[in-house]
């Protein structure tokens, strides 16, 4: 049974930075698409970033140039570096993963049903 555990959330002022990490309990990341999604109060969960097993990244327009997703397959960790944070980035952030070959199937805009494994979420608050 694969478990994903996020860490690194918190409260920052606008313009600040946070680094979220997602650690898998098993060796899933080697062949998996990993996404970061967020959900603000009263809004639907939305994809923010994704990275495939070849390290190809994709981002929603609102975070391009500010967020960077990276992966360390040897240690089963995927990180989301968030810089120049804005109040509108405030949300619960989730990492999610699903086994899929690298390529166009792994993009940030995949719906929630695309992912087989989910973390518990970590709160990011920007004021």
C-alpha positions in Angstrom: 0.0 0.0 0.0 1.5 3.3 -1.1 1.2 6.3 1.1 2.1 9.9 0.2 2.9 12.3 3.0 3.2 16.1 2.4 5.2 18.5 4.5 6.4 22.1 4.3 3.2 24.1 4.4 2.8 27.1 6.6 2.0 30.8 6.7 4.0 33.4 4.9 3.7 37.0 3.8 3.1 37.9 0.2 6.3 37.7 -1.7 7.7 34.9 0.5 8.6 31.3 -0.3 7.7 27.9 0.8 9.0 24.4 -0.2 6.5 21.6 -0.1 7.7 18.0 -0.1 5.9 14.8 -0.8 7.4 11.5 0.3 6.1 8.2 -0.9 6.2 5.1 1.3 7.0 2.9 -1.6 9.0 3.0 -4.8 6.2 4.5 -6.8 7.9 7.6 -8.2 10.1 5.8 -10.6 7.2 5.1 -13.0 4.7 7.6 -11.9 3.2 10.9 -12.9 3.2 13.1 -9.8 1.0 16.1 -9.5 0.5 19.0 -7.0 -3.1 20.2 -6.7 -4.7 22.8 -4.5 -8.1 23.6 -3.1 -9.1 26.9 -1.7 -12.2 27.2 0.5 -15.3 27.2 -1.6 -13.5 26.2 -4.8 -12.8 23.1 -6.7 -9.5 21.3 -6.5 -7.2 22.4 -9.3 -4.0 21.1 -10.7 -1.0 23.4 -10.1 2.0 21.4 -11.4 2.9 17.9 -12.6 6.1 16.1 -13.4 6.5 12.8 -15.3 9.1 10.1 -14.7 11.4 11.7 -17.2 11.3 14.9 -15.2 9.2 16.8 -17.7 7.3 19.5 -15.9 4.0 21.4 -16.5 2.4 24.2 -14.7 -0.8 26.2 -14.7 -0.4 29.7 -16.0 -0.9 31.4 -12.7 2.2 29.8 -11.1 4.5 29.7 -14.1 7.8 31.4 -13.3 7.1 31.2 -9.6 6.7 27.5 -8.8 9.1 24.7 -9.6 8.4 21.0 -9.3 11.3 18.5 -9.0 11.7 14.9 -8.1 14.2 12.7 -6.4 13.3 9.2 -7.4 16.1 7.6 -5.4 14.5 9.0 -2.2 10.9 8.9 -3.4 10.4 12.6 -2.9 8.8 15.2 -5.1 9.2 18.9 -4.1 7.3 22.0 -5.0 9.3 25.2 -4.6 7.0 28.1 -4.4 8.4 31.6 -4.7 6.8 35.1 -4.9 3.8 33.8 -3.2 0.5 35.7 -3.5 -2.6 35.7 -1.3 -4.5 33.9 -4.1 -2.1 31.0 -3.6 -3.7 30.3 -0.2 -5.1 26.8 -0.3 -4.7 23.2 0.9 -2.0 21.6 -1.3 -2.1 18.0 -2.1 0.4 15.7 -3.9 -1.0 12.8 -5.9 0.6 10.1 -8.0 -0.4 7.5 -10.6 1.6 5.0 -12.6 1.8 6.2 -16.2 4.4 6.3 -18.9 6.2 9.6 -19.3 4.8 11.9 -21.9 1.7 14.0 -22.7 -0.5 12.0 -20.3 1.2 13.7 -17.3 0.2 17.3 -17.3 -1.0 19.6 -14.5 -4.5 19.8 -15.9 -5.4 16.2 -15.3 -8.6 15.7 -13.2 -8.5 14.3 -9.7 -9.8 11.0 -10.9 -6.5 10.5 -12.9 -4.6 10.0 -9.7 -4.5 6.7 -7.7 -2.7 7.8 -4.6 -3.1 11.0 -2.6 -1.4 12.7 0.3 -3.3 14.1 3.3 -2.7 17.7 2.2 -0.7 20.6 3.7 -2.1 24.1 4.3 -0.4 27.1 2.7 -1.6 30.6 3.8 -0.3 33.8 2.2 -1.2 37.1 3.8 
